[in-house]
Amino acid sequence: MKVPGWIWWSVASGLYAQLLPNLGGQRVGISALTFLRVDPSPRSVGMAGAAVTIKGDPYGAYWNPGTLTHLPFFGMAASHTFWIAGLDYSYVTFSVPWRRSYRIGLQAQFLSSGPIERRTEFQSTGTGEYFTATYWAMGPVVAYEFSDRFSAGSSFKIVREQLDFFQATTWLVDVGFLYQTDVRDFRFGVIVQNFGPNSRLRVRRNKQDQAPSISASSYPAPTLFAIGAAIRVVEKGSHRLEAALQLNHPNDNAENLRLGLEYTYAGFLFIRVGQKVGVQEQYIPTGGLGVAPGLGRGRLRIDYAAEWIGRLGLQHRVGLLWQKEVSSSSR
Protein backbone atom coordinates (compact mmCIF):
# COMPACT_ATOMS: atom_id res chain seq x y z
CA MET A 1 0.00 0.00 0.00
CA LYS A 2 1.34 3.38 -0.99
CA VAL A 3 1.54 5.92 1.82
CA PRO A 4 0.25 9.37 0.80
CA GLY A 5 2.83 12.13 0.66
CA TRP A 6 0.97 14.31 3.12
CA ILE A 7 1.39 11.63 5.79
CA TRP A 8 5.18 11.61 5.30
CA TRP A 9 5.19 15.41 5.49
CA SER A 10 3.13 15.39 8.70
CA VAL A 11 5.42 12.83 10.33
CA ALA A 12 8.55 14.74 9.31
CA SER A 13 7.12 18.03 10.58
CA GLY A 14 6.14 16.44 13.88
CA LEU A 15 9.58 14.93 14.39
CA TYR A 16 11.23 18.24 13.58
CA ALA A 17 9.02 20.12 16.04
CA GLN A 18 9.79 17.60 18.79
CA LEU A 19 13.50 17.23 18.18
CA LEU A 20 14.31 20.84 17.32
CA PRO A 21 11.58 23.20 18.56
CA ASN A 22 11.95 26.98 18.29
CA LEU A 23 13.22 27.32 21.84
CA GLY A 24 14.94 30.61 22.60
CA GLY A 25 13.63 32.48 19.58
CA GLN A 26 12.39 35.23 21.88
CA ARG A 27 15.99 35.95 22.91
CA VAL A 28 17.06 37.22 19.48
CA GLY A 29 19.20 40.35 19.68
CA ILE A 30 19.97 40.39 23.41
CA SER A 31 23.76 39.96 23.11
CA ALA A 32 26.63 42.28 22.29
CA LEU A 33 29.95 41.55 20.53
CA THR A 34 28.15 39.59 17.83
CA PHE A 35 31.21 39.72 15.57
CA LEU A 36 32.48 36.79 17.65
CA ARG A 37 29.85 34.63 15.92
CA VAL A 38 31.40 35.15 12.47
CA ASP A 39 32.88 31.76 11.54
CA PRO A 40 36.48 32.31 10.35
CA SER A 41 37.03 28.83 8.89
CA PRO A 42 36.17 28.30 5.20
CA ARG A 43 36.23 24.56 5.89
CA SER A 44 33.62 24.94 8.62
CA VAL A 45 31.45 27.32 6.59
CA GLY A 46 31.45 24.90 3.65
CA MET A 47 30.06 22.28 6.05
CA ALA A 48 27.40 24.68 7.43
CA GLY A 49 29.32 25.19 10.68
CA ALA A 50 29.35 21.55 11.81
CA ALA A 51 32.90 22.02 13.09
CA VAL A 52 33.06 20.99 16.76
CA THR A 53 34.60 17.63 15.81
CA ILE A 54 36.85 18.75 12.92
CA LYS A 55 40.38 17.69 13.84
CA GLY A 56 43.86 18.29 12.46
CA ASP A 57 43.03 21.91 11.67
CA PRO A 58 44.45 25.09 13.31
CA TYR A 59 40.97 26.67 13.02
CA GLY A 60 40.12 24.38 15.93
CA ALA A 61 41.40 27.22 18.12
CA TYR A 62 38.10 28.93 17.33
CA TRP A 63 35.66 26.01 17.16
CA ASN A 64 37.03 23.52 19.68
CA PRO A 65 40.50 23.93 21.26
CA GLY A 66 40.38 20.28 22.29
CA THR A 67 40.90 19.23 18.66
CA LEU A 68 44.33 20.87 18.48
CA THR A 69 45.98 17.79 20.03
CA HIS A 70 45.58 16.18 16.60
CA LEU A 71 48.09 18.67 15.19
CA PRO A 72 51.38 16.88 15.98
CA PHE A 73 53.53 19.63 14.43
CA PHE A 74 53.43 23.38 13.92
CA GLY A 75 50.38 24.68 12.06
CA MET A 76 49.02 28.11 11.23
CA ALA A 77 46.00 29.50 9.40
CA ALA A 78 44.65 32.85 8.26
CA SER A 79 41.35 33.76 6.64
CA HIS A 80 39.43 36.74 5.37
CA THR A 81 35.66 37.12 5.20
CA PHE A 82 33.96 39.60 2.88
CA TRP A 83 31.17 40.25 5.33
CA ILE A 84 27.87 42.07 4.97
CA ALA A 85 27.55 45.83 4.27
CA GLY A 86 31.16 46.16 3.19
CA LEU A 87 32.57 44.94 6.52
CA ASP A 88 35.86 43.05 6.52
CA TYR A 89 36.64 40.30 9.02
CA SER A 90 40.06 38.69 9.41
CA TYR A 91 41.31 35.84 11.55
CA VAL A 92 44.75 34.34 12.23
CA THR A 93 45.91 31.52 14.49
CA PHE A 94 48.81 29.17 15.08
CA SER A 95 49.50 26.11 17.23
CA VAL A 96 52.72 24.38 18.30
CA PRO A 97 53.38 21.22 20.34
CA TRP A 98 54.76 21.69 23.86
CA ARG A 99 56.22 18.90 25.92
CA ARG A 100 54.50 15.61 25.14
CA SER A 101 50.78 16.10 25.49
CA TYR A 102 50.24 19.84 25.25
CA ARG A 103 49.51 22.17 22.35
CA ILE A 104 49.74 25.91 22.80
CA GLY A 105 48.83 28.67 20.39
CA LEU A 106 47.39 32.09 19.81
CA GLN A 107 44.36 33.39 17.94
CA ALA A 108 43.26 36.87 16.90
CA GLN A 109 40.20 38.14 15.07
CA PHE A 110 39.48 41.62 13.78
CA LEU A 111 36.48 43.33 12.18
CA SER A 112 36.44 46.85 10.77
CA SER A 113 33.71 48.94 9.20
CA GLY A 114 35.96 51.37 7.37
CA PRO A 115 35.01 55.08 7.43
CA ILE A 116 31.32 55.80 8.13
CA GLU A 117 29.93 59.25 7.44
CA ARG A 118 28.26 60.83 10.44
CA ARG A 119 24.58 61.71 10.06
CA THR A 120 22.17 63.58 12.30
CA GLU A 121 18.42 64.18 12.33
CA PHE A 122 19.06 67.56 10.70
CA GLN A 123 21.75 66.38 8.24
CA SER A 124 20.48 63.03 7.03
CA THR A 125 22.70 63.08 3.95
CA GLY A 126 25.88 63.45 6.01
CA THR A 127 27.85 66.06 7.93
CA GLY A 128 31.16 65.55 6.15
CA GLU A 129 32.68 63.98 9.27
CA TYR A 130 33.61 60.30 9.50
CA PHE A 131 34.03 57.73 12.26
CA THR A 132 34.88 54.02 12.38
CA ALA A 133 33.69 50.91 14.17
CA THR A 134 36.36 48.37 15.12
CA TYR A 135 36.15 45.10 17.01
CA TRP A 136 38.94 42.71 17.92
CA ALA A 137 39.63 39.73 20.15
CA MET A 138 42.95 38.08 20.95
CA GLY A 139 44.30 35.52 23.36
CA PRO A 140 46.18 32.27 24.03
CA VAL A 141 44.93 28.74 23.40
CA VAL A 142 46.01 25.55 25.17
CA ALA A 143 45.03 21.91 24.63
CA TYR A 144 45.93 18.73 26.54
CA GLU A 145 45.73 15.12 25.41
CA PHE A 146 44.64 12.96 28.35
CA SER A 147 44.81 9.79 26.26
CA ASP A 148 44.76 8.73 22.63
CA ARG A 149 40.95 8.99 22.81
CA PHE A 150 40.16 12.01 24.97
CA SER A 151 41.46 15.57 24.79
CA ALA A 152 40.39 18.98 26.06
CA GLY A 153 41.33 22.57 25.42
CA SER A 154 40.59 26.13 26.40
CA SER A 155 41.15 29.64 25.12
CA PHE A 156 41.19 33.01 26.84
CA LYS A 157 40.63 36.22 24.91
CA ILE A 158 40.50 39.92 25.56
CA VAL A 159 37.70 41.51 23.55
CA ARG A 160 37.60 45.16 22.55
CA GLU A 161 34.76 47.08 20.94
CA GLN A 162 34.96 50.69 19.77
CA LEU A 163 32.22 52.61 17.97
CA ASP A 164 33.16 56.26 17.51
CA PHE A 165 33.56 57.57 21.08
CA PHE A 166 31.88 54.50 22.63
CA GLN A 167 34.13 51.70 23.77
CA ALA A 168 34.01 48.49 25.79
CA THR A 169 36.55 45.92 26.96
CA THR A 170 35.91 42.51 28.49
CA TRP A 171 37.30 38.97 28.61
CA LEU A 172 35.86 35.63 27.53
CA VAL A 173 36.84 31.96 27.64
CA ASP A 174 36.10 28.89 25.50
CA VAL A 175 36.24 25.30 26.76
CA GLY A 176 36.02 22.28 24.47
CA PHE A 177 36.31 18.48 24.63
CA LEU A 178 36.82 15.77 22.01
CA TYR A 179 36.37 12.02 22.38
CA GLN A 180 37.48 9.71 19.58
CA THR A 181 36.81 6.04 18.92
CA ASP A 182 38.40 3.53 16.55
CA VAL A 183 35.10 2.73 14.81
CA ARG A 184 35.22 4.57 11.47
CA ASP A 185 36.99 7.41 13.28
CA PHE A 186 33.74 8.30 15.08
CA ARG A 187 34.19 11.42 17.21
CA PHE A 188 32.08 13.30 19.73
CA GLY A 189 32.74 16.91 20.76
CA VAL A 190 31.38 19.56 23.13
CA ILE A 191 32.16 23.28 23.27
CA VAL A 192 31.17 26.22 25.47
CA GLN A 193 32.13 29.35 23.58
CA ASN A 194 32.36 33.02 24.63
CA PHE A 195 31.59 32.54 28.31
CA GLY A 196 32.34 35.53 30.50
CA PRO A 197 31.08 38.82 32.00
CA ASN A 198 28.76 41.25 30.26
CA SER A 199 30.07 43.95 27.96
CA ARG A 200 29.29 47.57 28.84
CA LEU A 201 29.77 50.47 26.42
CA ARG A 202 31.20 53.63 27.94
CA VAL A 203 31.54 57.16 26.59
CA ARG A 204 35.01 58.55 27.15
CA ARG A 205 35.22 62.29 27.55
CA ASN A 206 38.22 64.48 26.76
CA LYS A 207 41.00 64.72 29.33
CA GLN A 208 40.14 68.37 29.89
CA ASP A 209 36.59 67.44 30.85
CA GLN A 210 36.33 66.69 34.55
CA ALA A 211 32.92 65.03 34.27
CA PRO A 212 32.87 61.27 34.74
CA SER A 213 32.50 58.81 31.88
CA ILE A 214 29.00 57.81 30.86
CA SER A 215 28.17 54.11 30.95
CA ALA A 216 25.47 52.46 28.89
CA SER A 217 23.61 49.29 29.78
CA SER A 218 25.56 46.04 29.82
CA TYR A 219 24.78 43.08 27.58
CA PRO A 220 25.98 39.46 27.55
CA ALA A 221 28.41 38.07 25.02
CA PRO A 222 27.07 35.62 22.38
CA THR A 223 27.65 32.47 24.44
CA LEU A 224 27.20 29.19 22.61
CA PHE A 225 26.86 25.63 23.84
CA ALA A 226 27.28 23.08 21.06
CA ILE A 227 27.56 19.32 20.80
CA GLY A 228 28.54 17.46 17.67
CA ALA A 229 29.61 14.18 16.16
CA ALA A 230 31.46 13.09 13.03
CA ILE A 231 32.15 9.79 11.32
CA ARG A 232 34.13 8.58 8.31
CA VAL A 233 31.41 7.24 6.02
CA VAL A 234 33.60 6.07 3.14
CA GLU A 235 37.32 5.37 2.82
CA LYS A 236 38.31 3.51 -0.31
CA GLY A 237 41.60 4.06 -2.06
CA SER A 238 42.09 7.77 -2.64
CA HIS A 239 38.49 8.59 -1.75
CA ARG A 240 37.22 9.58 1.66
CA LEU A 241 33.90 10.98 2.81
CA GLU A 242 33.20 12.35 6.29
CA ALA A 243 29.84 13.37 7.72
CA ALA A 244 29.35 15.75 10.64
CA LEU A 245 26.35 16.81 12.72
CA GLN A 246 26.16 19.60 15.29
CA LEU A 247 23.44 20.99 17.56
CA ASN A 248 23.85 24.64 18.62
CA HIS A 249 22.26 26.21 21.69
CA PRO A 250 23.02 29.97 21.63
CA ASN A 251 22.03 32.32 24.43
CA ASP A 252 20.61 34.87 21.98
CA ASN A 253 18.71 32.82 19.43
CA ALA A 254 16.83 29.60 18.82
CA GLU A 255 18.46 26.18 18.76
CA ASN A 256 19.62 25.05 15.34
CA LEU A 257 21.14 22.02 13.67
CA ARG A 258 24.12 21.88 11.30
CA LEU A 259 24.78 19.04 8.85
CA GLY A 260 27.99 18.79 6.83
CA LEU A 261 29.83 16.53 4.39
CA GLU A 262 33.45 16.64 3.25
CA TYR A 263 34.77 14.61 0.32
CA THR A 264 38.56 14.22 0.02
CA TYR A 265 40.47 12.91 -2.96
CA ALA A 266 44.05 11.77 -2.31
CA GLY A 267 44.46 14.35 0.44
CA PHE A 268 44.68 17.00 -2.29
CA LEU A 269 41.15 18.01 -3.31
CA PHE A 270 38.38 18.82 -0.83
CA ILE A 271 34.71 19.33 -1.68
CA ARG A 272 32.35 20.41 1.08
CA VAL A 273 28.62 20.91 1.39
CA GLY A 274 26.35 21.61 4.35
CA GLN A 275 22.87 22.56 5.46
CA LYS A 276 21.62 24.66 8.37
CA VAL A 277 18.32 23.58 9.91
CA GLY A 278 16.36 25.98 12.10
CA VAL A 279 18.21 29.14 11.00
CA GLN A 280 15.87 31.75 9.56
CA GLU A 281 16.36 32.74 5.90
CA GLN A 282 19.27 30.34 5.44
CA TYR A 283 17.64 27.53 3.52
CA ILE A 284 20.17 27.28 0.68
CA PRO A 285 23.01 24.78 1.31
CA THR A 286 26.52 26.05 1.92
CA GLY A 287 29.48 24.89 -0.16
CA GLY A 288 33.23 25.07 -0.33
CA LEU A 289 36.39 23.86 -2.06
CA GLY A 290 39.95 23.28 -0.95
CA VAL A 291 43.25 22.24 -2.52
CA ALA A 292 46.32 21.16 -0.59
CA PRO A 293 49.51 20.97 -2.66
CA GLY A 294 52.75 19.89 -1.04
CA LEU A 295 55.16 22.66 -0.11
CA GLY A 296 58.62 21.54 0.97
CA ARG A 297 58.33 19.61 4.23
CA GLY A 298 54.81 20.85 4.80
CA ARG A 299 51.48 21.29 3.11
CA LEU A 300 49.69 24.45 2.08
CA ARG A 301 45.90 24.32 1.90
CA ILE A 302 43.85 26.95 0.10
CA ASP A 303 40.17 27.07 1.03
CA TYR A 304 37.11 28.89 -0.25
CA ALA A 305 33.52 28.83 0.99
CA ALA A 306 30.27 30.49 -0.05
CA GLU A 307 27.25 31.06 2.17
CA TRP A 308 23.89 32.56 1.28
CA ILE A 309 22.42 34.40 4.28
CA GLY A 310 19.03 35.43 3.01
CA ARG A 311 18.41 39.08 2.24
CA LEU A 312 22.00 39.90 3.16
CA GLY A 313 23.20 38.06 0.08
CA LEU A 314 26.08 35.75 -0.76
CA GLN A 315 29.13 35.88 1.52
CA HIS A 316 32.61 34.69 0.57
CA ARG A 317 35.49 33.38 2.69
CA VAL A 318 39.05 32.57 1.66
CA GLY A 319 41.73 31.01 3.82
CA LEU A 320 45.30 29.77 3.84
CA LEU A 321 46.53 26.97 6.07
CA TRP A 322 50.06 25.64 6.42
CA GLN A 323 51.33 22.76 8.51
CA LYS A 324 54.09 20.20 8.45
CA GLU A 325 53.28 17.02 6.63
CA VAL A 326 51.88 14.27 8.86
CA SER A 327 51.07 10.65 8.25
CA SER A 328 47.65 9.74 6.88
CA SER A 329 46.71 8.10 10.20
CA SER A 330 47.10 11.44 11.98
CA ARG A 331 44.91 13.44 9.65
C-alpha positions as CSV (number, residue, x, y, z in Angstrom):
1,M,0.0,0.0,0.0
2,K,1.3,3.4,-1.0
3,V,1.5,5.9,1.8
4,P,0.2,9.4,0.8
5,G,2.8,12.1,0.7
6,W,1.0,14.3,3.1
7,I,1.4,11.6,5.8
8,W,5.2,11.6,5.3
9,W,5.2,15.4,5.5
10,S,3.1,15.4,8.7
11,V,5.4,12.8,10.3
12,A,8.6,14.7,9.3
13,S,7.1,18.0,10.6
14,G,6.1,16.4,13.9
15,L,9.6,14.9,14.4
16,Y,11.2,18.2,13.6
17,A,9.0,20.1,16.0
18,Q,9.8,17.6,18.8
19,L,13.5,17.2,18.2
20,L,14.3,20.8,17.3
21,P,11.6,23.2,18.6
22,N,12.0,27.0,18.3
23,L,13.2,27.3,21.8
24,G,14.9,30.6,22.6
25,G,13.6,32.5,19.6
26,Q,12.4,35.2,21.9
27,R,16.0,36.0,22.9
28,V,17.1,37.2,19.5
29,G,19.2,40.3,19.7
30,I,20.0,40.4,23.4
31,S,23.8,40.0,23.1
32,A,26.6,42.3,22.3
33,L,29.9,41.6,20.5
34,T,28.1,39.6,17.8
35,F,31.2,39.7,15.6
36,L,32.5,36.8,17.7
37,R,29.9,34.6,15.9
38,V,31.4,35.1,12.5
39,D,32.9,31.8,11.5
40,P,36.5,32.3,10.4
41,S,37.0,28.8,8.9
42,P,36.2,28.3,5.2
43,R,36.2,24.6,5.9
44,S,33.6,24.9,8.6
45,V,31.5,27.3,6.6
46,G,31.5,24.9,3.7
47,M,30.1,22.3,6.0
48,A,27.4,24.7,7.4
49,G,29.3,25.2,10.7
50,A,29.4,21.6,11.8
51,A,32.9,22.0,13.1
52,V,33.1,21.0,16.8
53,T,34.6,17.6,15.8
54,I,36.9,18.7,12.9
55,K,40.4,17.7,13.8
56,G,43.9,18.3,12.5
57,D,43.0,21.9,11.7
58,P,44.4,25.1,13.3
59,Y,41.0,26.7,13.0
60,G,40.1,24.4,15.9
61,A,41.4,27.2,18.1
62,Y,38.1,28.9,17.3
63,W,35.7,26.0,17.2
64,N,37.0,23.5,19.7
65,P,40.5,23.9,21.3
66,G,40.4,20.3,22.3
67,T,40.9,19.2,18.7
68,L,44.3,20.9,18.5
69,T,46.0,17.8,20.0
70,H,45.6,16.2,16.6
71,L,48.1,18.7,15.2
72,P,51.4,16.9,16.0
73,F,53.5,19.6,14.4
74,F,53.4,23.4,13.9
75,G,50.4,24.7,12.1
76,M,49.0,28.1,11.2
77,A,46.0,29.5,9.4
78,A,44.7,32.8,8.3
79,S,41.4,33.8,6.6
80,H,39.4,36.7,5.4
81,T,35.7,37.1,5.2
82,F,34.0,39.6,2.9
83,W,31.2,40.2,5.3
84,I,27.9,42.1,5.0
85,A,27.5,45.8,4.3
86,G,31.2,46.2,3.2
87,L,32.6,44.9,6.5
88,D,35.9,43.0,6.5
89,Y,36.6,40.3,9.0
90,S,40.1,38.7,9.4
91,Y,41.3,35.8,11.5
92,V,44.8,34.3,12.2
93,T,45.9,31.5,14.5
94,F,48.8,29.2,15.1
95,S,49.5,26.1,17.2
96,V,52.7,24.4,18.3
97,P,53.4,21.2,20.3
98,W,54.8,21.7,23.9
99,R,56.2,18.9,25.9
100,R,54.5,15.6,25.1
101,S,50.8,16.1,25.5
102,Y,50.2,19.8,25.2
103,R,49.5,22.2,22.3
104,I,49.7,25.9,22.8
105,G,48.8,28.7,20.4
106,L,47.4,32.1,19.8
107,Q,44.4,33.4,17.9
108,A,43.3,36.9,16.9
109,Q,40.2,38.1,15.1
110,F,39.5,41.6,13.8
111,L,36.5,43.3,12.2
112,S,36.4,46.9,10.8
113,S,33.7,48.9,9.2
114,G,36.0,51.4,7.4
115,P,35.0,55.1,7.4
116,I,31.3,55.8,8.1
117,E,29.9,59.2,7.4
118,R,28.3,60.8,10.4
119,R,24.6,61.7,10.1
120,T,22.2,63.6,12.3
121,E,18.4,64.2,12.3
122,F,19.1,67.6,10.7
123,Q,21.8,66.4,8.2
124,S,20.5,63.0,7.0
125,T,22.7,63.1,3.9
126,G,25.9,63.4,6.0
127,T,27.8,66.1,7.9
128,G,31.2,65.6,6.2
129,E,32.7,64.0,9.3
130,Y,33.6,60.3,9.5
131,F,34.0,57.7,12.3
132,T,34.9,54.0,12.4
133,A,33.7,50.9,14.2
134,T,36.4,48.4,15.1
135,Y,36.1,45.1,17.0
136,W,38.9,42.7,17.9
137,A,39.6,39.7,20.2
138,M,42.9,38.1,21.0
139,G,44.3,35.5,23.4
140,P,46.2,32.3,24.0
141,V,44.9,28.7,23.4
142,V,46.0,25.5,25.2
143,A,45.0,21.9,24.6
144,Y,45.9,18.7,26.5
145,E,45.7,15.1,25.4
146,F,44.6,13.0,28.4
147,S,44.8,9.8,26.3
148,D,44.8,8.7,22.6
149,R,40.9,9.0,22.8
150,F,40.2,12.0,25.0
151,S,41.5,15.6,24.8
152,A,40.4,19.0,26.1
153,G,41.3,22.6,25.4
154,S,40.6,26.1,26.4
155,S,41.2,29.6,25.1
156,F,41.2,33.0,26.8
157,K,40.6,36.2,24.9
158,I,40.5,39.9,25.6
159,V,37.7,41.5,23.5
160,R,37.6,45.2,22.6
161,E,34.8,47.1,20.9
162,Q,35.0,50.7,19.8
163,L,32.2,52.6,18.0
164,D,33.2,56.3,17.5
165,F,33.6,57.6,21.1
166,F,31.9,54.5,22.6
167,Q,34.1,51.7,23.8
168,A,34.0,48.5,25.8
169,T,36.6,45.9,27.0
170,T,35.9,42.5,28.5
171,W,37.3,39.0,28.6
172,L,35.9,35.6,27.5
173,V,36.8,32.0,27.6
174,D,36.1,28.9,25.5
175,V,36.2,25.3,26.8
176,G,36.0,22.3,24.5
177,F,36.3,18.5,24.6
178,L,36.8,15.8,22.0
179,Y,36.4,12.0,22.4
180,Q,37.5,9.7,19.6
181,T,36.8,6.0,18.9
182,D,38.4,3.5,16.5
183,V,35.1,2.7,14.8
184,R,35.2,4.6,11.5
185,D,37.0,7.4,13.3
186,F,33.7,8.3,15.1
187,R,34.2,11.4,17.2
188,F,32.1,13.3,19.7
189,G,32.7,16.9,20.8
190,V,31.4,19.6,23.1
191,I,32.2,23.3,23.3
192,V,31.2,26.2,25.5
193,Q,32.1,29.4,23.6
194,N,32.4,33.0,24.6
195,F,31.6,32.5,28.3
196,G,32.3,35.5,30.5
197,P,31.1,38.8,32.0
198,N,28.8,41.2,30.3
199,S,30.1,43.9,28.0
200,R,29.3,47.6,28.8
201,L,29.8,50.5,26.4
202,R,31.2,53.6,27.9
203,V,31.5,57.2,26.6
204,R,35.0,58.6,27.2
205,R,35.2,62.3,27.5
206,N,38.2,64.5,26.8
207,K,41.0,64.7,29.3
208,Q,40.1,68.4,29.9
209,D,36.6,67.4,30.9
210,Q,36.3,66.7,34.5
211,A,32.9,65.0,34.3
212,P,32.9,61.3,34.7
213,S,32.5,58.8,31.9
214,I,29.0,57.8,30.9
215,S,28.2,54.1,31.0
216,A,25.5,52.5,28.9
217,S,23.6,49.3,29.8
218,S,25.6,46.0,29.8
219,Y,24.8,43.1,27.6
220,P,26.0,39.5,27.6
221,A,28.4,38.1,25.0
222,P,27.1,35.6,22.4
223,T,27.7,32.5,24.4
224,L,27.2,29.2,22.6
225,F,26.9,25.6,23.8
226,A,27.3,23.1,21.1
227,I,27.6,19.3,20.8
228,G,28.5,17.5,17.7
229,A,29.6,14.2,16.2
230,A,31.5,13.1,13.0
231,I,32.1,9.8,11.3
232,R,34.1,8.6,8.3
233,V,31.4,7.2,6.0
234,V,33.6,6.1,3.1
235,E,37.3,5.4,2.8
236,K,38.3,3.5,-0.3
237,G,41.6,4.1,-2.1
238,S,42.1,7.8,-2.6
239,H,38.5,8.6,-1.8
240,R,37.2,9.6,1.7
241,L,33.9,11.0,2.8
242,E,33.2,12.3,6.3
243,A,29.8,13.4,7.7
244,A,29.3,15.8,10.6
245,L,26.4,16.8,12.7
246,Q,26.2,19.6,15.3
247,L,23.4,21.0,17.6
248,N,23.9,24.6,18.6
249,H,22.3,26.2,21.7
250,P,23.0,30.0,21.6
251,N,22.0,32.3,24.4
252,D,20.6,34.9,22.0
253,N,18.7,32.8,19.4
254,A,16.8,29.6,18.8
255,E,18.5,26.2,18.8
256,N,19.6,25.0,15.3
257,L,21.1,22.0,13.7
258,R,24.1,21.9,11.3
259,L,24.8,19.0,8.9
260,G,28.0,18.8,6.8
261,L,29.8,16.5,4.4
262,E,33.4,16.6,3.2
263,Y,34.8,14.6,0.3
264,T,38.6,14.2,0.0
265,Y,40.5,12.9,-3.0
266,A,44.1,11.8,-2.3
267,G,44.5,14.4,0.4
268,F,44.7,17.0,-2.3
269,L,41.1,18.0,-3.3
270,F,38.4,18.8,-0.8
271,I,34.7,19.3,-1.7
272,R,32.4,20.4,1.1
273,V,28.6,20.9,1.4
274,G,26.3,21.6,4.4
275,Q,22.9,22.6,5.5
276,K,21.6,24.7,8.4
277,V,18.3,23.6,9.9
278,G,16.4,26.0,12.1
279,V,18.2,29.1,11.0
280,Q,15.9,31.8,9.6
281,E,16.4,32.7,5.9
282,Q,19.3,30.3,5.4
283,Y,17.6,27.5,3.5
284,I,20.2,27.3,0.7
285,P,23.0,24.8,1.3
286,T,26.5,26.0,1.9
287,G,29.5,24.9,-0.2
288,G,33.2,25.1,-0.3
289,L,36.4,23.9,-2.1
290,G,40.0,23.3,-0.9
291,V,43.2,22.2,-2.5
292,A,46.3,21.2,-0.6
293,P,49.5,21.0,-2.7
294,G,52.8,19.9,-1.0
295,L,55.2,22.7,-0.1
296,G,58.6,21.5,1.0
297,R,58.3,19.6,4.2
298,G,54.8,20.8,4.8
299,R,51.5,21.3,3.1
300,L,49.7,24.5,2.1
301,R,45.9,24.3,1.9
302,I,43.8,26.9,0.1
303,D,40.2,27.1,1.0
304,Y,37.1,28.9,-0.3
305,A,33.5,28.8,1.0
306,A,30.3,30.5,-0.1
307,E,27.2,31.1,2.2
308,W,23.9,32.6,1.3
309,I,22.4,34.4,4.3
310,G,19.0,35.4,3.0
311,R,18.4,39.1,2.2
312,L,22.0,39.9,3.2
313,G,23.2,38.1,0.1
314,L,26.1,35.8,-0.8
315,Q,29.1,35.9,1.5
316,H,32.6,34.7,0.6
317,R,35.5,33.4,2.7
318,V,39.0,32.6,1.7
319,G,41.7,31.0,3.8
320,L,45.3,29.8,3.8
321,L,46.5,27.0,6.1
322,W,50.1,25.6,6.4
323,Q,51.3,22.8,8.5
324,K,54.1,20.2,8.4
325,E,53.3,17.0,6.6
326,V,51.9,14.3,8.9
327,S,51.1,10.7,8.3
328,S,47.7,9.7,6.9
329,S,46.7,8.1,10.2
330,S,47.1,11.4,12.0
331,R,44.9,13.4,9.6
